Structure formats: structure tokens, C-alpha cells
Amino acid sequence: MKSHEWVRVEDDGNVRVGISAHAQSQLGDLVYVELPEEGAEFSAGAACAVVESVKAASDIYAPISGKVVAVNDALTDKPEIINEDAFGEGWIFALAPSNPDEISSMLSADAYADLLKDQD
């Protein structure tokens, strides 16, 4: 699935998930984030969170299959953290992968940038 989530594999093998800088810039100022519940399990491609801006609401999809092991509670009070730091403090949730091989099917940062160029 080619969408606007990013993943970062952490040292413990869990995967942090957020939305790309491009996605947050298209949405505009974020005003609300609905986080998944810790312990919830999702298949790759399943809607698992929502971000809402002054323009629109958008589903966030699980980029890989796994169990939610952490959520970024700071976003509850300050969803704008995603606008300020989409690839750092603006992570949304972390998954323990149930099939780590799915990570290799994801787009690289360069392939994602090429995809964005093709949409222009």
C-alpha cells in the first residue's frame, strides 16, 4: 500500500509510525488526533488512527501488521506537534511487527519522493 505513513525501526525491533511531512502540510494545522489503543492488533493497510485538521479528517493506516505497543499521548493535548516535527516528536504510535518481512515492501524515502513528483 502506497500511502503517507512513515516507519522507523527502533533498536528493540518495534516500529514507530507517523505521517510524512508532505501529508501534514497538505492537511494543514492539525487540531485533533485519535490514537489507537495499546494492545490493539492491526493488519497492514487497516485504518487504525485519525488525524483531523482545520481542512479535513484523514485515516492513518497500519503500514505493517502488528500489535500497538505505544502511543504518543502528547498528541492528545498538542496535535500540532505533528506539524512541527512530523518525523521526530510527531510519531503517532509504535507497533511490534507480527511479520517483519512486510517492512521490506515499504517505499524508501527516495521512492516516496519520486511518487510525490509523479503526482505533481
Buried (B, 14 or more C-beta within 10 A) or exposed (E): EEBBBBBEEEEEEBBBBBBBBBBBEBBEEBBEBBBBEEEBBBBBBBEBBBBBBEEEEBEBBBBBBBBBBBBBEEBEEBBBBBBEBBBEBBBBBBBBBBEBEBEEEBBEEEEBEEEEEEEE
